[in-house]
Amino acid sequence: MTTRLFGEPVRRREDPRLLTGRGRYLDDLGSGALAAAFVRSPHAHAVICDIDVSDALDVDGLVAIYTWEDLPERLAGPLPLLIPHPALTHGRTALPLARDRVRHVGEPVVMVVARDRYLAEDACALIRVDYDPLPPVVGLAEAARAGHLVHDDVPGNVGAHLVQSVPAADGRGAAEAIEAAPHTLEFRLGIERSASMPLEGRGVHARWDADDASLRVHSSTQTSTSVRMALAAKLDLPLPKVEVIAPDVGGGFGVKIMHPWPEEVLVPWAAMLLGREVKWTEDRREHFTASAHERAQEHTVRVGFDDDGRVLGLDVTILHDHGAYTPYGIIVPIITSTQLPGPYKLGAYRVEFSSLYTNTVQVTPYRGAGRPQAVFCMERTMDRIAAHLGLDRTAVRAANLIQPDEFPYDQGLTFQDGRPLIYDSGDYPESLRLLKELIGWDSFPEERARAEAGGRRLGIGIGCYVEGTGVGPYEGGHVQITSDGRVHVSTGLTSQGQGHETVFAQIAASELGVPLERVSVVTGDTRRFGYAVGTFASRAAVMSGNAIALACRRVREKALRIAADALEADPADLEITDGVVHVAGVPDASLPLSTVAVLANPLRYAFDEEASRATQFAGASAPDRPPVAEGEEPGLEGRDYYSPIRSTFASGMHAAVVETDPLTAEVRILRYAVVHDCGNLVNPMIVEGQIHGGVAQGVGGALYERMAYDEHGQLLNASFMDFLMPYATEVPHVETAHLQTPSPLNPLGIKGAGEAGVIPVSAVIASAVEDAEGIPIMKMPISPSDLFDLRRAAS
C-alpha cells in the first residue's frame, strides 16, 4: 500500500454536501407524489368495534382509504419476527393495520392517500373509529403482576425467558459462590425508557412501473437490502423486480434497523394499486408514539466478593420491557445479559431475564442496544463493593480486570450472534491507567477539598465496558477501476452519518495505491449491491471495511498481472503509487491504472484513443490465448465478502467530574474523559467524532431523556417541548486517548466504534453524582427533582 491513507485523520468528504444544504433526504424526494397519512389509535389497549369513513369521502383530493379488510391475504398477516430465538417462546408482531385490537397508543388503524399530506390529514380527522377500551398494562411491575394481559394467548405477559450461567473454576455455581463469599450484597437497579430521536424520522417513497412490473422504493432505513427482501416477500414480487435505495439518512441510531415497518409495506402496496408514486414521512409525534423505544429494564443483583473486592459470584435477574410487540426479537436483553461482565473476570456468573409485554411502544435496539443497562448494572455493582469495603473504586476494578496475557478470553456465554462470547484482544489495565491520568483521579481529593471550602459539591465517577462489534453474518464490497482511472466502490450497507464515504474511500485508496480524490463510494443502493445485512451494532467498518479491502486486493492482483504482461515484468516486482503501476526502482517503466483498466477489457470497437489500445489489431493480447482467459471476466473489478467466525470486542473506560448544586440539585459535568480501544484506527478524527456524539447522547440518557407514560398508557411528553435533550451547553468537552490492540479476527485488525461513546455514560454520571452527594444512585436518568427527592429521603 504505497499511498498510505489508512490511519490518517482525513476530513469527512460528505460534510461539504451535507452542511451546505445539498443533502438529499427522504422528504426531499417525490415532490409530485401522492401523500399517505394514518389514523392511529388514541388508546393503549382497546377493541376496534367499527370504522366509519363516510365523512372523509367528501374531502377534495382524497384518493383512497384502506383498512385491514382491504389488504390482500399475503399483506394482511403479521409482520415478520426478524430474529427468532428458542427463548422467545411467545413472540408477537403487529399487523400492518390493526384488525380487531390495538395494543399501544399510535398503532396504525387506517391508511389514507390523498393529493397532499394536508388533505390526507384532513381525511384522517374525519374518520370515526369506535373503540371499546381495555385495561392497559403499563410498566414492568404491572406486566409482572399479570393482572391483565397484553396478548390473551401469552401467559403472564412473558414473551421470553432465558438463563445463562458460568461456573467458577472450582465448579461452584453463582449461588453457592455467593453464599461462601466473605462479603455479600443485594440490591436493585433500574434504567427508564428513552428513544433515539434522529434528525429525520422514518419515511418511504415508492414508484411502481406497471410496464416493467418493477418497484422502486426509497426508504430512510439502515438496511436497504433487507427491506428489499421483505417487500418482495410481502408483496409477492420477484426479488430482481424490487429496488430499494437509502438516500441521505438523517440519523438512525437503531430505530431504522427495524424492518419492514407497517408504512414500509403499505406505501409501496398503495403505489402498485394506484399506479402513482406515493410517499409518507413520519412527523415527530408519530416518531414518539409509533416507532420504537429502548432501555427500560430492572435488575436485581446478588454479589459475593473477597476483602480485595474480587467478585467470587454474581447473580443478576433482569426484567425487560419490550412493549407491545417483539419484531426484532430479544436482542436487547441478550446483549445486556452477556455484556454485563464487561472487562472483568467473575468467579461465577448467572444471569436470568424475562422479557415482558406492555401496552406501550415496541422496543428495538437504540444506540448501545442493551449495553448501557449492562454497564450501569456492573459498574454500580463495582461501586457498591468499593463502598462496602472502603476501597478506592479504581482499585476494586483493577482487582477484577482480565489481564493482557489472558486473551483470547472466553466468558463462557453465548452472544447475540449465537456464537461464543470470546474477547479477542485488549489491554484493560493500561486503559485504566490512561483514564486515571487523563481525568486526574489520584489528585481529585485535593480538588474536591478546594471546592468544598468554597461551598461547592464535586464528585468523580468511572465506568468501564466491553462492546461486541462487527456482528455477522457477512458484508460485501465491489470495486471497479474504470478507463479514466477512477475507483468506484459500492457496498450494500447504508450510512446515517458515520463517515462511510470517507472511511471506505481511505481503505480502497490505501489498498490500491490511488489518490483519495479518485475514489467514489456508494452505499445502501440495491441496484449497485444486492446482498448485505445492514448498518447496526458497530459493524460497518469491521464488516464492509474488510470486505472492501478484500475486493481491492482481488483487483490489485489482477491489475498487477495485466500490467506485468504489458511491461514484460514479474508481477512481484510491481508497485502502485498515485494510480500508476511501475516496476520497483524503475519509475520510467510504468503504466497508469486507467490504461490497465482499458487492457482488462478486450474491445472490438474503439470509442476513443485510449480504447484503441484494447482492440483486436492493437496486439493487446497474445494470439495463442483467448482475449478473456478462462475463469476471468472483462474489466478491472472485483467483489468479495467478509464473514467473521464471531464478533470482535472493542472496549473503553470513561470518567467524569460533576458538580451538584446544593440548592437546585442541578448536575453540571465539569470534565469528561474517554479511553477507547477499537483496534487499528482507519480515521482517528472520525472515531473521535463518534465518541463525542455518543457521549452527548449518553448525557441525554443520563440526565434528561425519559419516556413518561401514565397509568393509561398515554405518553405524556410526546414532543420536544417536554422530552428534554441536551443542548451544546450541556455537553461537556471530551478528552480522549486511544489504545490500539488490533483484532486478530479480521485482515484490517479493526473493531467497531459507533456505539462506544454512549454505552457507559449513565454509569459514569451515577457514580459521580453518588460521590458528590453520598446518596446511592440506583436508577437513571436522574433529574434535579429526582436528586432533590433523594436528598429529602436521605435526610
C-alpha positions, 0 to 999 in steps of 0.5 A: 500500500504505497499511498498510505491513507489508512490511519490518517485523520482525513476530513469527512468528504460528505460534510461539504454536501451535507452542511451546505444544504445539498443533502438529499433526504427522504422528504426531499424526494417525490415532490409530485407524489401522492401523500399517505397519512394514518389514523392511529389509535388514541388508546393503549389497549382497546377493541376496534368495534367499527370504522366509519369513513363516510365523512372523509369521502367528501374531502377534495383530493382524497384518493383512497382509504384502506383498512385491514379488510382491504389488504390482500391475504399475503399483506394482511398477516403479521409482520415478520419476527426478524430474529427468532430465538428458542427463548422467545417462546411467545413472540408477537408482531403487529399487523400492518393495520390493526384488525380487531385490537390495538395494543399501544397508543399510535398503532396504525388503524387506517391508511389514507392517500390523498393529493397532499399530506394536508388533505390526507390529514384532513381525511384522517380527522374525519374518520370515526373509529369506535373503540371499546377500551381495555385495561392497559398494562403499563410498566414492568411491575404491572406486566409482572403482576399479570393482572391483565394481559397484553396478548390473551394467548401469552401467559403472564405477559412473558414473551421470553425467558432465558438463563445463562450461567458460568461456573467458577473454576472450582465448579461452584455455581453463582449461588453457592459462590455467593453464599461462601463469599466473605462479603455479600450484597443485594440490591436493585437497579433500574434504567427508564425508557428513552428513544433515539430521536434522529434528525429525520424520522422514518419515511418511504417513497415508492414508484411502481412501473406497471410496464416493467412490473418493477418497484422502486422504493426509497426508504430512510432505513439502515438496511436497504437490502433487507427491506428489499427482501421483505417487500418482495416477500410481502408483496409477492414480487420477484426479488430482481423486480424490487429496488430499494435505495437509502438516500441521505439518512438523517440519523438512525441510531437503531430505530431504522434497523427495524424492518419492514415497518407497517408504512414500509409495506403499505406505501409501496402496496398503495403505489402498485394499486394506484399506479402513482408514486406515493410517499409518507414521512413520519412527523415527530409525534408519530416518531414518539408514539409509533416507532420504537423505544429502548432501555427500560429494564430492572435488575436485581443483583446478588454479589459475593466478593473477597476483602480485595473486592474480587467478585467470587459470584454474581447473580443478576435477574433482569426484567425487560420491557419490550412493549407491545410487540417483539419484531426484532426479537430479544436482542436487547436483553441478550446483549445486556445479559452477556455484556454485563461482565464487561472487562472483568473476570467473575468467579461465577456468573448467572444471569436470568431475564424475562422479557415482558409485554406492555401496552406501550411502544415496541422496543428495538435496539437504540444506540448501545442496544442493551449495553448501557443497562449492562454497564450501569448494572456492573459498574454500580455493582463495582461501586457498591463493593468499593463502598462496602469495603472502603476501597478506592473504586479504581482499585476494586476494578483493577482487582477484577480486570482480565489481564493482557496475557489472558486473551483470547478470553472466553466468558463462557456465554453465548452472544447475540450472534449465537456464537461464543462470547470470546474477547479477542484482544485488549489491554484493560489495565493500561486503559485504566491507567490512561483514564486515571491520568487523563481525568486526574483521579489520584489528585481529585481529593485535593480538588474536591477539598478546594471546592468544598471550602468554597461551598461547592459539591464535586464528585468523580465517577468511572465506568468501564465496558466491553462492546461486541462489534462487527456482528455477522453474518457477512458484508460485501464490497465491489470495486471497479477501476474504470478507463479514466482511472477512477475507483468506484466502490459500492457496498450494500450497507447504508450510512446515517452519518458515520463517515462511510464515504470517507472511511471506505474511500481511505481503505480502497485508496490505501489498498490500491495505491490511488489518490483519495480524490479518485475514489467514489463510494456508494452505499445502501443502493440495491441496484449497485449491491444486492446482498448485505445485512445492514448498518447496526451494532458497530459493524460497518467498518469491521464488516464492509471495511474488510470486505472492501479491502478484500475486493481491492486486493482481488483487483490489485492482483489482477491489475498487477498481472495485466500490467506485468504482461504489458511491461514484460515484468514479474508481477512481484516486482510491481508497485502502485503509487498515485494510480500508476503501476511501475516496476520497483526502482524503475519509475520510467517503466510504468503504466497508469491504472486507467490504461490497465483498466482499458487492457482488462477489457478486450474491445472490438470497437474503439470509442476513443484513443485510449480504447484503441489500445484494447482492440483486436489489431492493437496486439493487446493480447497474445494470439495463442490465448483467448482475449478473456482467459478462462475463469476471468471476466472483462474489466478491472473489478472485483467483489468479495465478502467478509464473514467473521467466525464471531464478533470482535470486542472493542472496549473503553473506560470513561470518567467524569467530574460533576458538580451538584448544586446544593440548592437546585440539585442541578448536575453540571459535568465539569470534565469528561474523559474517554479511553477507547480501544477499537483496534487499528484506527482507519480515521482517528478524527472520525472515531473521535467524532463518534465518541463525542456524539455518543457521549452527548447522547449518553448525557441525554440518557443520563440526565434528561431523556425519559419516556413518561407514560401514565397509568393509561398508557398515554405518553405524556411528553410526546414532543420536544417541548417536554422530552428534554435533550441536551443542548451544546451547553450541556455537553461537556468537552471530551478528552480522549486517548486511544489504545490500539490492540488490533483484532486478530479476527479480521485482515484490517485488525479493526473493531467497531466504534459507533456505539462506544461513546454512549454505552457507559455514560449513565454509569459514569454520571451515577457514580459521580453524582453518588460521590458528590452527594453520598446518596446511592444512585440506583436508577437513571436518568436522574433529574434535579427533582429526582436528586432533590427527592433523594436528598429529602429521603436521605435526610 
